[in-house]
Amino acid sequence: MTSQTIPPKQHDPLGVDRGRRLCPRCGESDGVDEHSPLWPKDWRCNDCGFALEPGGDFVRLAPELDEVDDGFALDGFAQLAAIEDGHFWFTTRNALIAWLIRRYAPNAHRVLEIGCGTGFTMYALRDALPRATITASELHSRGLAYAHKRHPAGVEFVQMDARHIYLKSALDLIGAFDVLEHIADDHRVIEQINQALKPGGILIATVPQHPWLWSSADDLAHHQRRYRRGELAAKLRDRGLRVVYQTSFAALVLPLLAAVRLRGRQSPHDSRSLEMAETEARPLPIVNAALTSVFMVEHTIRRIGMPLPFGGSQVVVATKATGSLPNKTQHAVAGACLLPYKASHG
Ligand SMILES: [Zn+2]
């Protein structure tokens, strides 16, 4: 009787072939080596000879859009960078992101953040995945300059349009934190995310929730929309992703948020509404400390599994279908205890 030896599996958390990058000009693909950058600065297409435009500390995939003031005010990066550290909203959102990564993608190796802005959410990714190979992308190199200052080593930076990611089955985890609402064609971005993920790969996305909360703060932020409850999950399913978890963020402060926003809407363009948007951006230290505590209470409620159907933002975790693998295996390769998604939470 002979016994067949099964060779040990190589370190490849999702058990799939390496991903591909696609030439922005001709669409031909080449393989991404395990530890190489997604886009080496000297990369050149073997088929058509296309070369990337260098941008100092990063490469540019969409140089023609870099300085276009479309989905984000270009002078907004300086304002963001000045307020993020210690701000209740950004610090507690980072705690949520890190928790979701540890829960749903603890073994992610290849990670891409879309719309990294000034690099503040990158702290959460690096904290949760200290050994991962992380790439941060942003349409505007002005944002990348701040992000690079915050992360001078250990992160690859790419100037990129999220509607043209030019990757196929290359990533274990994609993060898009308050990005999709800035882009008119969010369907296109979701398609690109699905293509760029490895089978079993994970998307974590946050977006503003409830169109009735629309105010001058959304205008100032260049938002295209606030998402209806369950809208993002439906759009992800439409494009072939499987939603494994969703919840609201800024749930306990919703009445306060609604009061501030609705008051501001009565006079959407006067100095008072601008002042309100400014107050949200720069709360008094005592208010900031109180709100941080409220958000941490909310986080505890979330962690024990209580549904939070309403809130200023929604968070969705979705996975790319693994094709022939049965559901049980899909859960295993995603690397964590995936909760079954309940439509009633939408
Ligand atoms: Zn080419």
Residues whose N, C-alpha, C, O or C-beta is under 5 A from the ligand:
A	BS01	ZN	C23 R25 C26 G27 E28 C45 D47 C48 G49 F50
